[in-house]
Amino acid sequence: MAPNGLADNGSNGTTKPKKKLLLNAFDMFTPSHLAFGQWANPRDRSKDKRRDLTYWTDLAKVLEKGSFVGYFLADTFGPYDVYKGGTEPAFRTGAQWPMADPVIPISAMASVTKHLNFAITTSTSYEQPYVVAKRFATLDHLTGGRFGWNIVTSWKQAASRAVGLPYVEHDKRYENADEYLRILYKLWEGSWADDALVENSEKRIYADPSKIRTIKHEGKWHVDAPFIVDPSPQRTPLLFQAGTSAAGMKFGATHAEAIFVAGLSPHVVAPRVKAIREQAAALGRDPQSIKIFAMITPIIGKDEEDAESKHQEALKYASEEGGLAQWSAGTNIDVSKFDPDHLLTEKDIPYDQWQRLQQSSAYNLSYKGEDVPPLTVRNLGRLVAIGGTGAMPKGSPSQVADIFEQWVDIADVDGFNIAYVVSPGSFEDVSELLAPELRKRGLLDEPIAENAPVLTYRERVYGKGQKGLRSDHTGYRYKYDTYEQAVKDDIREAEV
């Protein structure tokens, strides 16, 4: 790296400004998210999530005081039931079990913050588009435009059984999700004109009926109604997505504004990031407009010795069994059937199953770099117990900042979804120890002043004034004024 906040571009010796990192805090409405077993640590408040609203409001204040752009809440349905052939390991260790609804805490957290944004995971496989559109428009209103959606299609067969719907094959789920998103764009972008909400008390006109369109859609889902919520600050919430299979990358390059990736090394995710950006460019989008967030679980100390002490404390509570329960469910590979010292490779997995693996796990198994130990079952258990399938850098603020820079330089990521070992302690370490070091290196903006104007989530990502979808995003075509032409184009493309 060059001095003064600049990076050598590696071609002609000139320099370019460093990326300003986007940091999301990464959590889940469960006692053990990606640091399995830490709920037993007295310093961890994760087990309070379901019974104490102050967990959420206190954490929101911590994150806003630090330099976090957003708070990202993952979700799932159904238990993990592959490892050892059943649910017992996940139940006993609290491995992402129990799991409550991530939508509920958002309003409370928004009420005690002005500049913290929120993103939640919701599946396109289990609810009607109109219902999700209404819920998310409401949240975007109540947060003042500080809301985002992590789009998933739900890979877990246990989830399908839980909600009583047939399990849908991988690529078909993404085909369905494409239609699902286009319905939502029609509702969010195309139903109400910008000036349809009048609120004229003298004339007693609340909304102009001539400027509210009934949305008609026929396909896997059927819609015949005007959208029931007036346009929210962003109209469409900021769109995250996490699938990096071939079908997932195609979907993400089409619809996502931010993509969540995971890997034990930046070398693991670099080819995927490159492929995502190339696909986006082929679709006419600015490839740099898709912001890539890598999952990471840093252990940060005041110095190297302090970080090692925190790591040793974490190891006292870490549940390798809980981590393997989650990993086995995500890959549909019961690793309990192998010897602990068996080296896991793609040869252990049937080809058709390999194609459908959660791609972070597939790439991790394929990677043979020196920065990741051989993935025997034993080593895998140690790794996933703290940090899941993502990296776990450890050290002083300077040492951890070096790792963050490596991820940017090698994998071309734009930010991180930062998971915790203990909450809120790990997030406090990012705010108080790591953030100042990143700012010193020109990698992080200064904290936003409390009295600064409130920006939407999309503005925090793209810049002030960009409240709505960018003009190169496919959803932009469905805006009220161009809606009719977009629908005609869709019909013509379907006929071809």
Secondary structure, DSSP 4 states (H G I P E B T S, - for coil): --STTEEE-SSSS-EEEPPPPEEEEEEESSS-SSBTTGGGSTT--GGGTTT-THHHHHHHHHHHHTT-SEEEEE---S----GGGSSHHHHHHTTT-S---TTHHHHHHHHT-SS-EEEEEEESSSS-HHHHHHHHHHHHHHTTS-EEEEEE----HHHHHHHT-----HHHHHHHHHHHHHHHHHHHHHSB-TT-EEEETTTTEEE-GGGBPEEEEESSSEEEEE-SSPPPSSSSPEEEE---SHHHHHHHHHH-SEEEE--SSHHHHHHHHHHHHHHHHHTTS-GGGSEEEEEE--EE-SSHHHHHHHHHHHHHH--HHHHHHHHHHHHT--GGGS-TTPBP-GGGS-HHHHTTS-HHHHHHHH---TTS---BHHHHHHHHHBTTTSB--EESHHHHHHHHHHHHHHH---EEEE--SSTTHHHHHIIIIIHHHHHHTT-SPPPPPTTSPP--HHHHHH-TT--S--TTSGGGGGSGGGHHHHHHHHHHHHH-
